[in-house]
Amino acid sequence: MILTKYIFKDILKVQVACLIVLSSIFLCQTVIKLLGNVTSGTIPVNVLLELVLYTMPSVGFILIPMTLYVGIIVSLSRMSSESEMVVMKSVGVSTIIFMKLALVLATVSAVVTGFNTLYLLPHATNEQKVLKDSAQNNPKYLPIESGKFTDLGDFTLYIQKVQDNDNKKELKQIFIVNSQTHKRAATIKDSVFLSSSSGHMKNDKEGVQWLTLDTGNTYNILGKGSELRKLNFNTFSIPMLSADVSNIRDDSLQAVPTDELLIMNDQKAGVELQWRISPIIACFVLAIIAIPLSMVNPRQGKFARLGPAIVIFISYYLALMAARNLLNSGKVGLYPGLYLVPVIFIIFVAIPLNMERKRGGFKKKTDNKNKKELTR
């Protein structure tokens, strides 16, 4: 039917537009936050784009159900305010058809949300942790720049000049101090300080990166008596061992794959699983609530019920978060758990709104019938 295709496309168009705009806003906030970490040196600029991409599943966790909800309300409210709804109903398009279209869109959104929350989100969370750890431990990401201090684990490095030549870095005027000595000066008996006029960083055959100093001096402070020992060297190499990325994994439940959560016999794992399923159910609950909220009077305007709709949406997710906190604290049993929230909203919000709409429609028909009888 042409009208149903028109309604479906209009709602989908609004949903996609809202999703793009809101995703851009959230991603811009993420970029600004990550740029702050880049300027402070905690995150290298090389991995900024990857970290932004890994935050997209967490953004979609709430935005996909929300944009479906907003898309239905904005689209159908516009049709109601411009009297398109009156014409559609006069040719036989009932509220049931609108509800069926909303549930079809909710099914599509639920499939996308399920793929995002059950697979992409834990994978992205784990990869984000791996990327941050590898960036902090992998020498190729280290911010070794001219005239700046660089923390290399056991050592703090200062280089006056850095030059990139092919696959190695040429260094001039190098100073290295044992950073562990600096952090625990009260307990360490010996300290080490190295200086060299030149050096370089290069990978060996096994992929390990080495910092090699050419012709320099080592200064050892022995004991608390501040006895100084100076040694000369022609070559001094320090291995810059990076962490094994294959062994890095986020141990939080947010990064655990869904199939592993299913076999874990733990309440917190069960709560995490329910939390991932909750936005899938939210697509259907919000779609059922959105239909009666979108049927406005043409004189009211298309944004007449947007305020109450926002309050209902916020209340829904606040109720989910409150229930999640109660479940994680162990004060409440795992079942019905988070599934109780959509049931409550269906009974006390969705059904009353739809029943009110039906009663209003019945009353309107009765009034029209009485008017016709009085005319006769």
N, C-alpha and C positions, 0 to 999 in steps of 0.2 A: 504494500500500500504506500502511495506517494507521501501521504501525511506522516505515517510512522517513520519513514526514511528521513523525512525533513526534521522531525522531532529528534530522532536518534543522532543525526549529524550535528544538529545545533547544540545539543547537550555535550556531545563528544568534543566539538570545537571549543566550547567554553572551558571544558575540563582540561584539554591539552594546553590552551592558552594560559590558564591559571597555573598549571603545573610548570610550564616554562618560566613564567614570571617569578613565581615563588621560589623555584629551584635556583634561579639566577641570584635572587636576593640572599638566600641561605649560603650559596656557594661563594658569593662575594664576601660575606661575613667570615666564612672559613678561610678564604684567601688572605684577608686582612689579619686574622689571628695567626696564620702560619707565617706571614711576612714578618710579624713581630718576633716570632721564634727564629726566623732566618737572620734578622738584624742582630739578635742577641747571640747568634752563633750556635744555638742548640740544634738547629736543623739546617743542613746544607741546601743551597738553592737548587742543586742538581735534582733533588727528589721532591721539589715543591709540587710539580704537576701530578706526579703519581699519588702523593698524599691527598691532593684535592679530589682526584678520581676515586680514591678509596673511601672518601667521606660521602659520596653520592648515595650509596645504599641506605645509610642512616638518615639521610634527608628524605628519601622516598618512603621510609617507614611510616611517617605520619602524613606526608604530602599527598600520596596517592588516594587514600580514603578521603582526605579533606577536600581535594580538588574535585572528586566525584560529587561530594556533598554540595559544594559551592556551585559546581557546574549545573546540577539539576535545579537548584533554587534560582540561580540567576537566569538561566535559560527559560524555564517555565514561567517565572515571574514576569519576564519581559513579554512573553506571549500573552499572559493574562492582562498586563497593563495596556498593551496595544490592541486589546480586544480580539486577538487571534484565537484565544481559547474559546471565546463565544462561538466563533465561526466553526471551529473544529468540533465542538460539542453538538452544534446544530446539524452536522452531517454524520453524527454517530460515533465520534471519538470520545469514549468515556474515560473516567478516571482509572478504570481497570487497565486500559491500554497504556496509560502513562505509567502505571505501576509495573506492568510487564516490561516496558522499555527500560525503566530504571533498574529493574532486577537483572535484565540482560547486561546493561552497562556495569552493574555491580559485580556480576559474574566475571566479566572481562577484567575489571579492576582487581578483583580478588585473585585471579590467576597470576596477574603481574605482581601483585603484592606478595603472594605466597612464594613465588620464585625469588623475589627480592629478600624477604625476611628469613626464609628457611634455608636459602643457599648463599645468595650474594652477600648478605650482611655479615654472617660469621666468617666467611672467607675474606672479606674486605677488612674486617677488624683484625684478623690474624696477620694478614699481609701488611697492614699498616704498622703493627707492632714489629714485624720482621724488618720492614724497611727502615724504621726509626733506629732499631738496634744496630742493623748493619751499617747505617749511615754514621752512627756514632763510633763504631769500631773499625770500619773499613777505611784504610788510609787514603784510598782514592777520593773519598768524600771529605777528608779532613780539610778544614779551611786554613791551609798553610799559605800564608801570604806575607809579603814583605812588611817588616816593621810591626808584626803582631805576635802575641803570645798564643801558643797552641797547646792544649792539654792532650798528651798522648798516653794516658793511663798512668804509668809509673813515672813519667817524665813530663816536664813542662819545657817547651821548646820556643826559643826566640830566634828569628832569622831576619837579618837586616835586608837581604835582597834575595828574591826568588826568580828564577828563569826556567821556563818550560822548554826543554829540548827533546823532541820526539817522544820517546816512552820513558823519559826520566826527568827529574827536576834538579837543576843545578842550584846550589845554595851557597850564599856568601855570608861570612861573619855569623857563625852559628854559636849559640849559647844554650846549654842544656843543664837543668837542675833537677835533682830527684824530688818530684812533687810529693811523694810519700813522706820524705823527710820534712818538707815544709808543713804538711798537715799534722804531723805528729812529732813536732820538734822536741816536745818534752820527754818523749819516750825513746826516740831513736838516738843511738849513741854515735853513729857515723853518718856523714852526709857527703854527697858527691856533686861536683860541679865540673862541667866539661865545656871547653871552648875550642873553636876551630875556625880558621879563616875561610875554608871552603868545604864542600861536601856535595852529596847527591843522593837522590832516592830512586831506586830501581827495583823491578821485580825479578826474582830468580826463575829458574825453570819450573819450580813447583807453584809459582804464583804468589809466593810470600814476598812482601815488599820490605826492603831494607833501607835504613838510613845509615849512610856511610860518611864518616868524617875523615878528612884528609889533613894530616899533620896538625896536631893540636895538643892541648894540655888537659890533664885530669887533676882536679884538686879534691883531696879527701880530707875531711875534718874528722879526726879520730878521737872519739870519747868526749867527755865533758870538759876535758882540759884544753880543748880548742887547739890540739896539735895539728898542724897543717902539713900534709904530704903532697908534693907536686910530682906528677909523672908526665913524661912526654910520650907521644905515640905517633906513628906514621899513618896507621889506618885503624879506625874504630867503627865497627858495624853494630847496629842495633836492629833486631827484627821487629817490624811493625805488624805483629800478628793480629789479624782481624778475627772477629767471632765467627763461628761456624753457623751460617745462616740456616742450615738444615735443622739445627738443634734449637733455634730460637722459635718460641711459640708463646703467644699470649695465653697465660694460664687462667684468665678470667672466663666465666661461663659464656660471655658474649661472643667469644671466638671459637667455642666448641661447636663442631658440625652438628647439624640437627639429628643425623642418624645415630651419633654417639649419645646425644641427650635422651633419645628414646630408650636406650638400654641402661641408662644410669639410674640407680635406685637411691635417689636423693631428692629431698623436697625442693631445694634451691634449683636443681636441674629441671624439675617439673615446672616450677614457676617460670623459669626462663623459656621453656618450651611453650607454655601457655601465653607468655608475653609475645612470642613470635607469631603465634596463631591469632592473637587478638586483633591486629589490623585487618586480617582476612575477614573475620566475622564483622568487624566494624563497617566494611564496605556495604554489607547487606542491611545492617541496622540503620545506618545513616541514610541509605537510599530510601528505605521505607518511611523514615521521619521526614525526609526532604520533600516528598510529594505533597502532603497536605500543607506544608509551610510555603510552598511555591504557588499555591492557588489563591492569589490575592484579588481583591477588587480592583477594577481598572482605575478607579479614582484614588486608590491608595498609593499607586506607584510601584515600580518593580523592586524597590529595595525596602518595602514596608516591613517585611518579616525577617530581614537579614540580621537585625539585632538579636531577636530571640533565637534565631538559628545559630548564631555564634555562641550565645550563652549555652545552648544545648550541647554544641560540639565540645566546648571547653569543659563543661561538666562531665561529659562522657569520658574524656581522657584523664581528667583529674580523678574520677572515680576508679579508673583502671590503675593509675599510679598509686592511689591510696590502698587499693586492694593488693597490689603487688608488694608494697612495703609491709603490710600485715602478714602476708604469706611468707615473706623472707624472714620476718622476725620470729616465725614459728607460733604466733598466737592463734592462727587460724589454720585449719586443715587444708590439704592440697585441693580437695574437691568439695564443692563445685568450683572453688578458686575464682580465677578471673572470668570464667564463663558465666558467673552470676551477674556480672555487670550488664552485658547485652540483654540478658533475660529481663532484668529490672527495667531497662530502658524500653524494651519492647512492650512490657505490660503497662508501665506507668506513663510512657511518653508517646510511643508510636501508635498504639491502639487507641488511646483517647483522642489524639489528633485526627486520626482517620475516621473515627466514629463521629467526631464533631463535624467533620466535613460532610459526612453522609447525612447527618441530621439537618445541617444547614441546607443541603441540596433538596431534601424532602420537604422542608418548610417552604423553600422557594417555589417548588412545584405546587404545593397546596395553595399558596397565595395567588399564584397565577390562575389556578383553577377557580378560586373564589371570585377573582376579578372578572373572568369570563362569564360566570353565572350572573354576576351583578349587571354586566353589560347587556345580557339577554333580557 
